[in-house]
């Protein structure tokens, strides 16, 4: 699962900047934070579907305190 991959690669206590730099290198883009939750998103479009990957996290003093990943598809 994507969530397990995210939490394994970027466990609680990891440097927030390292995680953001790696995900942005992979094509994720940052969106504005909301209610203290940070956002990085990636979308891949194919013919009539789109697959979306989302990484959400909270951090204090530059360290991840909570992180989770989600993904899903959309179609007409």
BAVO-608575 format. One record per residue: residue in three letters; x, y, z of N, C-alpha, C in turn. Coordinates in Angstrom, 1 decimal, always signed. Layout:
BEGIN
+-----+--------+--------+--------+--------+--------+--------+--------+--------+--------+
!  aa !    nc1 !    nc2 !    nc3 !   cac1 !   cac2 !   cac3 !    cc1 !    cc2 !    cc3 !
+-----+--------+--------+--------+--------+--------+--------+--------+--------+--------+
! ALA !      X !      Y !      Z !      X !      Y !      Z !      X !      Y !      Z !
...
+-----+--------+--------+--------+--------+--------+--------+--------+--------+--------+
//
This chain:
BEGIN
+-----+--------+--------+--------+--------+--------+--------+--------+--------+--------+
!  aa !    nc1 !    nc2 !    nc3 !   cac1 !   cac2 !   cac3 !    cc1 !    cc2 !    cc3 !
+-----+--------+--------+--------+--------+--------+--------+--------+--------+--------+
! UNK !   +0.8 !   -1.2 !   +0.0 !   +0.0 !   +0.0 !   +0.0 !   +0.9 !   +1.3 !   +0.0 !
! UNK !   +0.3 !   +2.3 !   -0.6 !   +1.1 !   +3.5 !   -0.7 !   +1.4 !   +4.1 !   +0.7 !
! UNK !   +0.4 !   +4.1 !   +1.6 !   +0.6 !   +4.6 !   +2.9 !   +1.7 !   +3.9 !   +3.7 !
! UNK !   +1.8 !   +2.6 !   +3.5 !   +2.9 !   +1.9 !   +4.2 !   +4.3 !   +2.3 !   +3.6 !
! UNK !   +4.3 !   +2.5 !   +2.3 !   +5.6 !   +2.9 !   +1.6 !   +6.0 !   +4.3 !   +2.1 !
! UNK !   +5.0 !   +5.2 !   +2.2 !   +5.3 !   +6.6 !   +2.7 !   +5.9 !   +6.5 !   +4.1 !
! UNK !   +5.2 !   +5.8 !   +5.0 !   +5.6 !   +5.8 !   +6.4 !   +6.9 !   +5.0 !   +6.6 !
! UNK !   +7.2 !   +4.1 !   +5.8 !   +8.5 !   +3.4 !   +5.9 !   +9.6 !   +4.2 !   +5.4 !
! UNK !   +9.4 !   +5.0 !   +4.3 !  +10.5 !   +5.8 !   +3.7 !  +10.7 !   +7.1 !   +4.5 !
! UNK !   +9.6 !   +7.6 !   +5.2 !   +9.7 !   +8.9 !   +5.9 !   +9.1 !   +8.7 !   +7.3 !
! UNK !   +9.7 !   +7.9 !   +8.2 !   +9.1 !   +7.7 !   +9.5 !   +9.0 !   +9.0 !  +10.3 !
! UNK !   +8.2 !   +8.9 !  +11.3 !   +8.1 !  +10.0 !  +12.3 !   +9.4 !  +10.3 !  +12.8 !
! UNK !   +9.8 !  +11.6 !  +12.9 !  +11.1 !  +12.0 !  +13.3 !  +12.1 !  +12.4 !  +12.2 !
! UNK !  +11.7 !  +12.0 !  +11.0 !  +12.5 !  +12.3 !   +9.8 !  +12.5 !  +13.8 !   +9.5 !
! UNK !  +13.6 !  +14.3 !   +8.9 !  +13.6 !  +15.7 !   +8.5 !  +12.6 !  +16.0 !   +7.5 !
! UNK !  +11.8 !  +17.0 !   +7.7 !  +10.7 !  +17.3 !   +6.8 !  +11.3 !  +17.8 !   +5.4 !
! UNK !  +12.4 !  +18.5 !   +5.4 !  +13.0 !  +19.0 !   +4.2 !  +13.5 !  +17.9 !   +3.3 !
! UNK !  +14.1 !  +16.8 !   +3.9 !  +14.5 !  +15.7 !   +3.1 !  +13.4 !  +15.0 !   +2.4 !
! UNK !  +12.3 !  +14.8 !   +3.1 !  +11.1 !  +14.2 !   +2.6 !  +10.5 !  +15.0 !   +1.4 !
! UNK !  +10.4 !  +16.3 !   +1.6 !   +9.8 !  +17.2 !   +0.6 !  +10.8 !  +17.2 !   -0.6 !
! UNK !  +12.0 !  +17.3 !   -0.4 !  +13.0 !  +17.3 !   -1.5 !  +12.9 !  +16.0 !   -2.4 !
! UNK !  +12.8 !  +14.9 !   -1.7 !  +12.7 !  +13.6 !   -2.4 !  +11.4 !  +13.5 !   -3.2 !
! UNK !  +10.3 !  +13.8 !   -2.6 !   +9.0 !  +13.7 !   -3.3 !   +8.9 !  +14.7 !   -4.4 !
! UNK !   +9.4 !  +15.9 !   -4.2 !   +9.4 !  +16.9 !   -5.3 !  +10.3 !  +16.4 !   -6.5 !
! UNK !  +11.4 !  +15.8 !   -6.2 !  +12.3 !  +15.2 !   -7.2 !  +11.5 !  +14.1 !   -8.0 !
! UNK !  +10.6 !  +13.4 !   -7.4 !   +9.8 !  +12.4 !   -8.0 !   +8.5 !  +13.0 !   -8.8 !
! UNK !   +8.4 !  +14.3 !   -8.7 !   +7.3 !  +15.0 !   -9.4 !   +6.1 !  +15.4 !   -8.6 !
! UNK !   +6.2 !  +15.2 !   -7.3 !   +5.1 !  +15.7 !   -6.4 !   +5.2 !  +17.3 !   -6.3 !
! UNK !   +4.1 !  +17.9 !   -6.2 !   +4.0 !  +19.4 !   -6.1 !   +3.3 !  +19.7 !   -4.8 !
! UNK !   +3.9 !  +20.8 !   -4.1 !   +3.3 !  +21.2 !   -2.8 !   +2.1 !  +22.1 !   -3.0 !
! UNK !   +1.1 !  +21.9 !   -2.2 !   -0.1 !  +22.7 !   -2.1 !   -0.1 !  +23.5 !   -0.8 !
! UNK !   -0.8 !  +24.5 !   -0.6 !   -0.9 !  +25.3 !   +0.6 !   -1.3 !  +24.4 !   +1.8 !
! UNK !   -0.8 !  +24.6 !   +2.9 !   -1.1 !  +23.9 !   +4.2 !   -2.6 !  +24.3 !   +4.6 !
! UNK !   -3.2 !  +23.4 !   +5.3 !   -4.6 !  +23.6 !   +5.8 !   -4.7 !  +23.0 !   +7.1 !
! UNK !   -5.1 !  +23.8 !   +8.1 !   -5.3 !  +23.4 !   +9.5 !   -4.0 !  +22.6 !  +10.0 !
! UNK !   -2.8 !  +23.1 !   +9.7 !   -1.6 !  +22.5 !  +10.2 !   -1.2 !  +21.3 !   +9.5 !
! UNK !   -1.9 !  +20.9 !   +8.4 !   -1.5 !  +19.7 !   +7.6 !   -0.9 !  +20.2 !   +6.3 !
! UNK !   +0.3 !  +19.6 !   +6.0 !   +1.0 !  +20.0 !   +4.8 !   +0.6 !  +19.0 !   +3.7 !
! UNK !   +0.7 !  +19.4 !   +2.4 !   +0.3 !  +18.6 !   +1.3 !   +1.3 !  +18.6 !   +0.2 !
! UNK !   +1.5 !  +17.4 !   -0.4 !   +2.3 !  +17.1 !   -1.6 !   +1.4 !  +16.2 !   -2.4 !
! UNK !   +1.2 !  +16.5 !   -3.7 !   +0.3 !  +15.7 !   -4.6 !   +1.0 !  +15.4 !   -5.9 !
! UNK !   +0.6 !  +14.3 !   -6.5 !   +1.1 !  +13.9 !   -7.8 !   -0.1 !  +13.3 !   -8.6 !
! UNK !   -0.2 !  +13.7 !   -9.8 !   -1.3 !  +13.1 !  -10.7 !   -0.7 !  +12.6 !  -12.0 !
! UNK !   -1.1 !  +11.4 !  -12.4 !   -0.8 !  +10.9 !  -13.7 !   -2.1 !  +10.7 !  -14.5 !
! UNK !   -2.2 !  +11.3 !  -15.7 !   -3.4 !  +11.1 !  -16.5 !   -3.1 !  +10.1 !  -17.6 !
! UNK !   -4.1 !   +9.3 !  -17.9 !   -4.0 !   +8.3 !  -19.0 !   -5.4 !   +8.3 !  -19.7 !
! UNK !   -5.4 !   +8.3 !  -20.9 !   -6.6 !   +8.3 !  -21.7 !   -7.8 !   +9.0 !  -21.1 !
! UNK !   -8.6 !   +8.2 !  -20.3 !   -9.8 !   +8.8 !  -19.7 !   -9.7 !   +8.7 !  -18.2 !
! UNK !   -8.6 !   +8.2 !  -17.6 !   -8.5 !   +8.1 !  -16.1 !   -7.4 !   +9.0 !  -15.6 !
! UNK !   -7.4 !   +9.3 !  -14.4 !   -6.3 !   +9.9 !  -13.7 !   -6.0 !   +9.2 !  -12.4 !
! UNK !   -4.8 !   +9.0 !  -12.1 !   -4.4 !   +8.4 !  -10.8 !   -3.7 !   +9.5 !  -10.0 !
! UNK !   -4.2 !   +9.7 !   -8.7 !   -3.7 !  +10.7 !   -7.8 !   -3.0 !  +10.1 !   -6.6 !
! UNK !   -1.9 !  +10.6 !   -6.3 !   -1.1 !  +10.2 !   -5.1 !   -1.1 !  +11.5 !   -4.2 !
! UNK !   -1.3 !  +11.3 !   -2.9 !   -1.3 !  +12.4 !   -1.9 !   -0.5 !  +12.0 !   -0.7 !
! UNK !   +0.4 !  +12.9 !   -0.3 !   +1.2 !  +12.7 !   +0.9 !   +0.8 !  +13.9 !   +1.8 !
! UNK !   +0.4 !  +13.6 !   +3.1 !   -0.1 !  +14.6 !   +4.0 !   +0.8 !  +14.4 !   +5.3 !
! UNK !   +1.2 !  +15.5 !   +5.9 !   +2.0 !  +15.4 !   +7.1 !   +1.9 !  +16.6 !   +8.0 !
! UNK !   +2.3 !  +16.4 !   +9.2 !   +2.5 !  +17.5 !  +10.2 !   +3.9 !  +17.5 !  +10.6 !
! UNK !   +4.4 !  +18.6 !  +11.0 !   +5.8 !  +18.7 !  +11.4 !   +6.0 !  +19.7 !  +12.5 !
! UNK !   +7.0 !  +19.5 !  +13.4 !   +7.4 !  +20.5 !  +14.4 !   +8.9 !  +20.6 !  +14.3 !
! UNK !   +9.4 !  +21.9 !  +14.3 !  +10.8 !  +22.1 !  +14.3 !  +11.5 !  +21.4 !  +13.3 !
! UNK !  +10.9 !  +21.2 !  +12.1 !  +11.5 !  +20.6 !  +10.9 !  +11.5 !  +19.1 !  +10.9 !
! UNK !  +10.8 !  +18.5 !  +11.8 !  +10.8 !  +17.0 !  +11.9 !   +9.3 !  +16.6 !  +11.8 !
! UNK !   +9.1 !  +15.5 !  +11.0 !   +7.8 !  +14.9 !  +10.8 !   +7.3 !  +14.4 !  +12.1 !
! UNK !   +6.0 !  +14.8 !  +12.4 !   +5.4 !  +14.3 !  +13.6 !   +4.2 !  +13.3 !  +13.3 !
! UNK !   +3.7 !  +13.4 !  +12.1 !   +2.6 !  +12.5 !  +11.6 !   +2.7 !  +12.6 !  +10.1 !
! UNK !   +2.5 !  +11.4 !   +9.4 !   +2.6 !  +11.3 !   +8.0 !   +1.7 !  +10.2 !   +7.5 !
! UNK !   +1.0 !  +10.4 !   +6.3 !   +0.2 !   +9.4 !   +5.7 !   +0.2 !   +9.6 !   +4.2 !
! UNK !   -0.1 !   +8.6 !   +3.5 !   -0.2 !   +8.6 !   +2.0 !   -1.5 !   +8.0 !   +1.6 !
! UNK !   -2.1 !   +8.6 !   +0.5 !   -3.3 !   +8.1 !   +0.0 !   -3.2 !   +8.1 !   -1.5 !
! UNK !   -4.0 !   +7.3 !   -2.2 !   -4.0 !   +7.3 !   -3.7 !   -5.4 !   +6.9 !   -4.1 !
! UNK !   -5.7 !   +7.2 !   -5.4 !   -7.0 !   +6.8 !   -5.9 !   -7.0 !   +7.2 !   -7.4 !
! UNK !   -8.1 !   +6.8 !   -8.0 !   -8.3 !   +7.1 !   -9.5 !   -9.6 !   +7.8 !   -9.7 !
! UNK !   -9.6 !   +8.6 !  -10.7 !  -10.8 !   +9.2 !  -11.2 !  -11.1 !   +8.9 !  -12.6 !
! UNK !  -12.3 !   +8.9 !  -13.0 !  -12.7 !   +8.6 !  -14.4 !  -14.0 !   +9.3 !  -14.6 !
! UNK !  -14.3 !   +9.5 !  -15.9 !  -15.6 !  +10.2 !  -16.2 !  -16.8 !   +9.3 !  -15.9 !
+-----+--------+--------+--------+--------+--------+--------+--------+--------+--------+
//
